[in-house]
Amino acid sequence: MRLTEIKRRIAYAITADHAPDDDIEVRDIAVDSRRVTPGSLFFAVPGEKADGHDFIGQALDAGAAAAFGMRELDLPGYVRVTDIHETLRAVSPVVYGDPQKDLLFLGVTGTNGKTTMTHIIEKILSGLSPTGLIGTLGCRWNGRTVPSENTTPFPWTWYRTLAAMRRDGVRFVVSEVSSHALDQERIAGTQFDAAVFTNFTRDHLDYHKTDDAYFAAKKRLFDEYLRDGGLAVLNLDDLKGRELMRLLDGKRPIATFSLTDRSADLWVKRMTTRGAGYELLLSYRGDDIAARLDLPGRFNISNLLGALLAVSPWLEPAQAAVLAEGAVVPGRMERVGKRGRIFVDYAHSPDALEKVLAAAKEFGGEGRLIVVFGAGGDRDKGKRPLMGAVASKYADTVIVTSDNPRTEKPDAIIADITGGIARKEGVEVIPDRSAAIERAITLMRDEDVVIVAGKGAEDYQIVGTEKRHFSDHEEIRRHLGEQ
């Protein structure tokens, strides 16, 4: 795409133009001057720690086709715009050739379950056609995985990734769609063919401030980013799912799922535990469907139901159920180690932790339940005592430790958590996460279940502003003597 064409499309936003070389070919977008290559467009985005305007000179020296910003500057190659974020959203699809026009999109939003459900959908659709996945665990397609710094990438990364997927023959794109991304319009210009609402519980109030604002952000996926005729898939077991059904009634095609509600399009007639999974008999609009799930927890049955409906515009749920068998998700109720029953899970909210521990109780039998968990620093403090209360309700032994303390003192975070724990027996505080995991393994008997919660597949721990390598998986195997 030529620079002249890009500027023509955003002429409404340009207030000063000092980039006369309009015939230059634009190949990429950068917001970090260190990542500028010849032909890039550099966007000077103000940040918490640095302002991109201070690096415009470096970007232009590195070969940027032009630099966009909002300050009044008289520099060759500089284009002043009214809103840098709006300009980024408008320019990103253009630079990467509008890849969204050639792809089919399925989006999943909700507090919990996004990662698991998108992985199940990916497994199903991969049996039909090349499928791309975008989410917490990165972006992957055709055997290639690219790390992602955000659950849903910012516009330039979103469209760069879509362009790469299109180039490699991808037909379907399955994406987690976070409330932050919806609020910040990171996916502007993309229209989804199907969208799923998993559930709604307390989370991210450090950002959204209120539950109403948090829900309003989630709802935007269905109001603004679901194409006309696109399918809305809703969870009737969730109060907000029912509310969304009322709000969307008559505006969108809707398909509903539930564990028990027979009015839903897809519900569970019978479930039988099989190890840490289930044999299921489902009802889809009057027809019986046999299904198998190799993931523990009834919440994962809900994830399976939502996935089967999400793909229903292209595949009958009975066929999809067969393709879904064997789905696994790194860091989501993932069994680790050869000895004992130790599971790693990403649960980092009260509701998610409760679902995980309830599931462990369900398949744990007569054994004890031991949980190791903490809470992230510089995030919603109000959920910490709630997580403590949940842990003490379900677990026989609670070991409170550090998660990602960031710039908070670990002891202060732990104090917030333990403030919600009424009992004293069976509660231990071990701030060092590795030592906490070791303690759980020391206490573990063969019949027990150990849950290490909060970080899932993450391989780092953020202490202060430093990102250190740390993996629950590696620590578990090390303390088991398997490394």
N, C-alpha and C positions, 0 to 999 in steps of 0.2 A: 504494500500500500504506500502510495506517494504522500509525502508530507503535505503537499498542496491539497490533496483530497481530504486528509484528516482535518486540516484547519477549516476547510470549507464546511464540513459537517458540524463543527462546533463553533462556527462564526458568531453565534449568539452569545457565547461565553467569553470571547476574546476582547480585551480592553486595550491591549498594546501588543504590537508584533514586531520583534526585532530579528526574525528568522527568515531572511529573504530567500534562502536556498531551498525553494519549495519542491524541486524536482528530486530531492534525495529520497531513496527507498528506506522506509521504516520497517525494521525487522522485529523489534522487541520493546518492552517497557521495563523501566527500572525505577525503583524508589530509593535505592541505595547506590550512591555514586561509585562504590567499589565494584558493582556488578554491571556497570555500563560497558557496552561493547559498541563498536562503530555501527551506526544505524539505529541505536536505541533512542527512545524518547525518555527523558528524565523528568520525573515529577517531584517537585520540592514539597514534600508533605511535612507539616509541622508535627513533631512527636513529643513524647513526655521528656525525653532526655536530649534530643537533638532536633534541630530544624533543618529540613532539607535545603532551604534557601541558602544556608551557609556553605553548601557543597555544590552549588550550581557551576562554579568555575571549574572544579575538578571534573564534573560530569561532561562539560563541553570539551575540556582538554582531552578527555578519554574517547572522544569521537561521537558524542550524543548528537543526533540529528537536530534536536532542539530540546530546550528545557522549559518546563511549564511551572509557573508559580503564581503567587498572589501579591508579592511585594512590588513596589514601584522600583524597577531596576532598568538601567539602560545598558544592556549587554548584548553583543551580537549573538544571535541564536536563542534569545530569551523571548518567551511568549507569556504575557500576563493574562490571567483568567479570573473570573469573578469567584469561582468556587473550585478548588483543586480536586476535591473528592467527587463532585458531580462531573467534572471533566474526565477524571479517571474512569468513572463508570461508563461514560459515553464513548470514550476512545478505546477502551480495552477490547470489546468485541470487534471493532473496526480493524485494529492493528493485526489481530489474529485471524482475520478473514471470516468473521461471523460463523464460527464452527457450530454454534447452537442450532443453526437452521437445518443441519444435516443429521441431527442426533435425536433420539427419543429419551426423555428424562423421567426418572422416578425419584421423588424426594421423600425423605422421612424426617419428621420433626416430632418433638415431644421431650419431656425431661429425661426419661430413661428408655433404653431399648433401641436407640437409633443405630448403634454400631452392630448389634446382633441382627436386627432386622435387615439392614442393608447387606450384610454378609449372606444371609439366607436368600435374599432376592438375587444377589449376584450369582450364587451357586445355581439357582433355578434358571436364570436367563442365559447363563454361560452354556447351558445345554441347548440353547436355541441359536445363539449368535454371539460374536465377540462383545464382551460387556466390560465397561469400566466402572470402577468403584472409587468414590471420593469420600473421605471421612477422617475420623479421629486417628486411625491407624495408618493414614497416608493415602496416596492415590495409586491405584494399580490397574493394569490392563495387559493382556497378552503376556503374562509372566513377568512383567516389569513393575517394580514398586518405586515410587518417588515419595520421600518423606514430605509431610505437610506440617507447617507450624500451627495451623488452625484446623478445627473440625471442618469448617467450610472456608475455603481460601478466599483471599481478597480478589477483587475483579481481575487484576492483571494475571495473577496465578491461575485463577479459575479458567479464564479464556485461553491462556497459554496451554494449560493441561487439556482442555477440550480440543484444541487444535491438534495436539499430539495424538490424542485418542482417535480423532477423525482420520488423521493421516495413516494410522495403523489399522484402519478398518473397523473400529468399534461402531456398533449400532446403538446399544443401550448404555445409558449412563445412570448409575444408581448413586445417590448422594445423601449423606446426612446433611440436614439443613438446620443450623443452630439458630437460636434466638438472636444471638449477637449479629450473625450474618444477615438475618432478615431485617433487624433494626438498622443496620448500617448499609443495607441495599447492596451487599457484595455480589449478588447474583443478578443484578439488574440487567434486563435484556433477555433473560432465559425464561422460557415458558415450559412448565412441567406437564407431562401427559398423565401422570398419576401422582398423588401425594397422600402420605399416611400420617395420621396423628396417633402416637402411641399412648401417651398419658401425660398428666400434668401434676407435678408436686413441687414443693418448695425447692428452689435452687436459683443461683445467679442473682440474688437480690442485692448483692453488692453493686451490680451493674444496673439492673432494671428498677430497683428500689421498691416496687410494689408487685404483688401477684397480678394485678390487673394489667400493668404495663408488660409484664412477662408474657401473659397469655395473649395480649394484643400483638406482640411481636410474632408469636407462633402462628397466630391466625392469618398473618399477612401471606403466608405460603399459599393459602387457599383463596384469599381475596385477590391477590395481585399477581401471583406467579403460577397459578394453575390455569392452563389454557382453556378457552371455551370448549366445553365437552369433555374436559379432563376429569378423571375419576378421583373423588375424595374418599379415602378409606379411613373409617373412624372406629375407635374402640368404645363400645357401649358400656364397658365395665368401669369407665372413667367418667366422672361427673362433667369434666370439661369436654370430653368426647361427645357426650350427649348434648351439651350446650352448643357445641359446634355443629352438630347435626341439625338442631333447630335453626341456627343462624344461616345455614347453607341450604336448607330445604327449599327446593324449587329453583335454586340458582345453579346447582352443580349435580351431575350424576353422583350418587352416594352408594357406597357398599359398606356394611357394618360387620363387626366381628365381636364375639363375646365368649367367655368360658362357659357361661351358664344361661344367658338370655336367649330363649328360643325365637324371639322376634328378630334376632340378628340374621344377616344373610349367611354367616358362617359361624357355627358354634360347636361345642364339644359335647357329643352324646355319651362318650365313655372314654375314660383314661385309665391306663394300667401302668404302674411303675415298672420299669425294666432297668435294673441297675440304677444308674444316675440319670436315666432318661425315661421315655414313655412310649407305649403303644397306644394309639389314639383311634377313635372312631368319630369322625366329624360329620356334621350335617351342613350341606351347602344347598340352600333353597330347596330342601326336601330330598335331596340325593345324599346317600351315604358315601363317605370317602375314608379309606383306611390310610393312616399316616404313621410314621415313626419319627421320633425326635431323640437325638442323642445328646441333648443338653438338659441339665437338671433345672427344676424350678418351674412353677406354673406360669410365671411371668414370661418364660421362654416359649411356652405354648402360645401365649398371646402374640409373641413376636412371629411365630410360625404362621398363625392365622392371618395377621396383617400382611405378611409377605405373600401368602397364597392369593389374597384378594388384590394386592398391588399389581401382580402380573396377569390378572384375569382378563384385561383387554387383549392380551396376546396368547394366553394359554389357559386351558381349563384347569381349575383348582385340583382336580384329581390327577392330572398329568404333572402339575407343578409339585404336588406332594411327593411324587416319586423322585423328581429331580432334587428336591430339598433334602433327601435323606443323607445323613453323614455330615451335615453342615457343622463346622466348628469355627469358633471365633477366638482369636488370641486374646488372653486377658479377661475373658468373660466366662466365669465359672469354669475356668480351665484347670484341669488336673495336672499337677506338677510333681515329678518324682516317682520313683518306682516303689517306694515303701510308704505305707500309710495312705490316708485319704486327705490330701492337701490340695486346696483349690485357691487359685488367684482370681480376684475379681476387681473390676474398676469401681465398684460401688463407692460413691463419695457424697451421697446425700442421704438423709434419714430414710426416705422411701426406698431407695435402691438397696441400702444396707438391710432394711427389714425384709425385703423380698429375698435377698440372697440368704440371709440367716434362716428364714422360714423354710426355704427350699432345702437347706442343709439339714434342718431338723426333720424334714419329711423323709429324706432318703438315708438319714444317718442311723436309723434304727435305735439300738440301745446304747450306742456309744455317746460319749460326751461331745459337746460342741465348743471348740476353742476359736476365738476370733482375735486377730491382730489388726488394728486399724488406727488411723489418726485423722487429721483434717488439715486442709491446705491453709497456709498463712495468707494474709492480705485478701481474704475472700469473706463471704458471708459468715459472720461470727454466730449469728442466731441459730444456725443449724447444728452447731457443735454439741450443746447439751442434749439436743434431740437425738443425735447419733449415739451419744452415751447411753441415753435411756433405752434406745432400741437394742443396743448391744447387750445391756444387762438383762433385758427382758428375755432374750433368746439364748444367749451363750452361757455355758456353765463356767467357762473361764474367759475373762475379758483382759486383753493385754493392750493398753493404750500406749501409742508410740508416735513418732513423727511421720508426717507425710511429706509435703513440700512446704516447709515452714516459711520460705521466702524471707521477708525482712522482719517477720515477727519472731519473738522468742519462743522456742518449742515448748518450754515449761508453761508459758501463758496459754498457748493453744490447748495443751493437755489439761490445764486447769479448767478451761471452758468446757471441755468434753466431760471430765469427771464430775463437774457440777451437775450434770444430768443423771448421774448414777447414784441411786438411792442406797444400794447395799455396799458393804465393804468386803464381804467374803468373795473370793474368786476373782478379785480385781487387782491387776498389777500395772504399774506404770514403769515403762522402760523406754526412755526417749530415743535411744539408739535403735534404729529400725532393724539393723542386722541382728543385734542382740535380742530384740523382741522376737524375731522369727526363730532364732536359735532356742529361746526359752519355750516357745510353743511346741517345737519339735521335741524338745527334752520331755515335756509334759505328755506328749501324744502317746496313746496306746493304739494298738492295731485297729480296734473297733471305733476309735474316735474320728471326728471330722475337724480339720483345721481350715479356717478361712482367713486368708491374708488379703485384706480389702483396701481399696483406695487408689491403687496405682495401675493395676492391670498389666498391660503390656508395656507400660512406660519403662524406659531403661535409664532413667535419670532421677535425681533428686535436686530440688532447687533450695539451696541454703544461702540466705542473704540474696545476693544478685548472681551467685555462682551456680552454674548448672553442672552437677557432678554425676558421673556414671554411677547408677545404682539400679539393679534389677531384682525384683522379688523372686523371679524365676531362678536366677543365678544363686541368690542367697539361700533359697530353699535347697537346691541341689548341693550346694557346698556344705551346708549343715547336715544334710543327709549322708554326706560322704560320697556323693555321686559325681563329683567333678575332680 
